[in-house]
């Protein structure tokens, strides 16, 4: 008789006939089913336990991938290449006696004493080829670049006027002017631009630099 057959039993007390499933008295044995396949019991608790472990493993894997993507270091910005017409024996980035040269002929050294140096205009700050230096540019004076050496905490990218470009004990500041040949030369820095950068609160009272 099939496992799912229904045995009709007589209810002597009421005279009614009620169906009774014949399930509890039989157990499933492998190899007794029809066809070539075997009938195996389905254990719901085992299935639930396996699924719980798989889900936990999947959650852990996804969390690890998210953590790795969040900790990924951003790609370093390429250094701004500036071809100077002038060359000297010692330039920023050179080493003397195991020490790095951060200034050169034409630079102005400013004692910051740990204070911040701000962007005088909206612009962009990029890493320079020289160690511990950055290049600041702005569309307000497109024919000029400004080399800043000695700052720490500099974040490269677009900057707004008045935004900090970094801080330090000393700043070596150089102004570079583009030549028709595409090269650059170091020229005398603008006092007005330096005042805007050192005291951003008074930048509106200063005249615009000569372009």
LUMGU-414044 format. One record per residue (C-alpha): x, y, z; chain; residue in three letters. Coordinates in steps of 0.2 Angstrom, whole numbers, m for minus. Layout:
REM residues N
- east; north; up; chaine; residu
- X; Y; Z; A; ALA
...
This chain:
REM residues 211
- east; north; up; chaine; residu
- 0; 0; 0; A; UNK
- 6; 18; m4; A; UNK
- 12; 29; 10; A; UNK
- m1; 42; 6; A; UNK
- m15; 30; 5; A; UNK
- m30; 34; 16; A; UNK
- m38; 21; 27; A; UNK
- m56; 23; 31; A; UNK
- m59; 19; 49; A; UNK
- m76; 16; 56; A; UNK
- m81; 27; 71; A; UNK
- m92; 15; 81; A; UNK
- m98; 28; 94; A; UNK
- m106; 40; 81; A; UNK
- m108; 29; 66; A; UNK
- m98; 42; 55; A; UNK
- m83; 37; 44; A; UNK
- m68; 48; 46; A; UNK
- m52; 48; 36; A; UNK
- m36; 43; 44; A; UNK
- m18; 46; 36; A; UNK
- m7; 31; 37; A; UNK
- 9; 40; 41; A; UNK
- 15; 38; 58; A; UNK
- 16; 19; 58; A; UNK
- 28; 18; 43; A; UNK
- 46; 24; 40; A; UNK
- 54; 27; 23; A; UNK
- 67; 15; 18; A; UNK
- 80; 19; 4; A; UNK
- 77; 8; m11; A; UNK
- 59; 5; m9; A; UNK
- 52; 19; m20; A; UNK
- 46; 18; m38; A; UNK
- 58; 20; m53; A; UNK
- 76; 21; m53; A; UNK
- 78; 35; m40; A; UNK
- 78; 32; m21; A; UNK
- 66; 41; m9; A; UNK
- 76; 50; 4; A; UNK
- 68; 58; 19; A; UNK
- 68; 77; 19; A; UNK
- 75; 85; 36; A; UNK
- 69; 103; 37; A; UNK
- 80; 106; 52; A; UNK
- 95; 101; 43; A; UNK
- 90; 112; 28; A; UNK
- 87; 127; 39; A; UNK
- 104; 125; 48; A; UNK
- 113; 123; 31; A; UNK
- 104; 139; 25; A; UNK
- 108; 149; 40; A; UNK
- 127; 145; 39; A; UNK
- 127; 149; 21; A; UNK
- 118; 166; 24; A; UNK
- 130; 170; 38; A; UNK
- 145; 166; 26; A; UNK
- 138; 177; 12; A; UNK
- 135; 192; 24; A; UNK
- 153; 190; 31; A; UNK
- 159; 190; 13; A; UNK
- 149; 205; 8; A; UNK
- 155; 214; 23; A; UNK
- 173; 210; 19; A; UNK
- 171; 217; 2; A; UNK
- 164; 233; 8; A; UNK
- 177; 235; 21; A; UNK
- 191; 233; 8; A; UNK
- 183; 245; m5; A; UNK
- 181; 258; 9; A; UNK
- 199; 256; 15; A; UNK
- 206; 257; m3; A; UNK
- 219; 271; m5; A; UNK
- 215; 285; m17; A; UNK
- 226; 286; m32; A; UNK
- 240; 298; m31; A; UNK
- 238; 314; m42; A; UNK
- 253; 316; m54; A; UNK
- 265; 329; m51; A; UNK
- 264; 345; m61; A; UNK
- 278; 347; m73; A; UNK
- 285; 365; m74; A; UNK
- 299; 368; m86; A; UNK
- 309; 383; m79; A; UNK
- 321; 393; m90; A; UNK
- 332; 397; m75; A; UNK
- 343; 383; m68; A; UNK
- 354; 384; m52; A; UNK
- 366; 373; m44; A; UNK
- 354; 371; m29; A; UNK
- 335; 370; m32; A; UNK
- 320; 365; m21; A; UNK
- 320; 346; m19; A; UNK
- 339; 344; m20; A; UNK
- 348; 337; m5; A; UNK
- 363; 344; 4; A; UNK
- 371; 335; 19; A; UNK
- 356; 324; 20; A; UNK
- 344; 338; 21; A; UNK
- 331; 343; 8; A; UNK
- 332; 360; 0; A; UNK
- 315; 368; 1; A; UNK
- 319; 385; m6; A; UNK
- 330; 393; m20; A; UNK
- 334; 409; m29; A; UNK
- 318; 419; m32; A; UNK
- 309; 411; m17; A; UNK
- 302; 421; m3; A; UNK
- 302; 413; 14; A; UNK
- 288; 417; 26; A; UNK
- 288; 413; 44; A; UNK
- 270; 405; 47; A; UNK
- 274; 399; 65; A; UNK
- 261; 385; 62; A; UNK
- 247; 396; 55; A; UNK
- 238; 392; 39; A; UNK
- 241; 398; 21; A; UNK
- 225; 401; 11; A; UNK
- 220; 401; m7; A; UNK
- 219; 419; m12; A; UNK
- 207; 414; m26; A; UNK
- 197; 399; m33; A; UNK
- 209; 387; m41; A; UNK
- 218; 371; m40; A; UNK
- 232; 364; m30; A; UNK
- 243; 350; m37; A; UNK
- 259; 341; m31; A; UNK
- 275; 347; m38; A; UNK
- 290; 338; m44; A; UNK
- 300; 344; m29; A; UNK
- 298; 336; m12; A; UNK
- 287; 344; 0; A; UNK
- 281; 356; m13; A; UNK
- 264; 360; m22; A; UNK
- 259; 370; m37; A; UNK
- 244; 382; m35; A; UNK
- 235; 389; m50; A; UNK
- 220; 400; m53; A; UNK
- 210; 406; m68; A; UNK
- 211; 424; m60; A; UNK
- 229; 425; m66; A; UNK
- 231; 411; m79; A; UNK
- 248; 417; m84; A; UNK
- 255; 413; m67; A; UNK
- 259; 398; m56; A; UNK
- 263; 398; m37; A; UNK
- 275; 385; m30; A; UNK
- 273; 382; m11; A; UNK
- 286; 372; m2; A; UNK
- 285; 368; 17; A; UNK
- 267; 366; 20; A; UNK
- 259; 351; 28; A; UNK
- 241; 345; 27; A; UNK
- 239; 350; 9; A; UNK
- 224; 342; 0; A; UNK
- 226; 341; m19; A; UNK
- 212; 346; m30; A; UNK
- 200; 361; m33; A; UNK
- 200; 374; m19; A; UNK
- 189; 389; m15; A; UNK
- 195; 406; m11; A; UNK
- 200; 407; 8; A; UNK
- 202; 388; 9; A; UNK
- 217; 382; 18; A; UNK
- 231; 375; 8; A; UNK
- 241; 369; 23; A; UNK
- 251; 375; 37; A; UNK
- 269; 375; 43; A; UNK
- 283; 384; 52; A; UNK
- 290; 391; 36; A; UNK
- 283; 393; 18; A; UNK
- 295; 395; 3; A; UNK
- 284; 404; m10; A; UNK
- 289; 407; m28; A; UNK
- 279; 415; m42; A; UNK
- 281; 408; m60; A; UNK
- 276; 417; m76; A; UNK
- 273; 408; m92; A; UNK
- 283; 413; m107; A; UNK
- 278; 412; m125; A; UNK
- 289; 397; m128; A; UNK
- 279; 387; m115; A; UNK
- 292; 388; m102; A; UNK
- 291; 397; m85; A; UNK
- 302; 409; m76; A; UNK
- 303; 414; m58; A; UNK
- 297; 432; m55; A; UNK
- 295; 444; m41; A; UNK
- 280; 439; m30; A; UNK
- 264; 450; m28; A; UNK
- 262; 457; m11; A; UNK
- 243; 458; m14; A; UNK
- 242; 440; m17; A; UNK
- 252; 435; m2; A; UNK
- 241; 446; 9; A; UNK
- 226; 438; 2; A; UNK
- 233; 421; 7; A; UNK
- 240; 426; 24; A; UNK
- 225; 436; 29; A; UNK
- 209; 430; 20; A; UNK
- 198; 441; 29; A; UNK
- 205; 457; 21; A; UNK
- 205; 450; 3; A; UNK
- 190; 460; m3; A; UNK
- 199; 476; 2; A; UNK
- 214; 473; m9; A; UNK
- 215; 477; m28; A; UNK
- 215; 463; m40; A; UNK
- 233; 458; m46; A; UNK
- 239; 463; m63; A; UNK
- 235; 450; m76; A; UNK
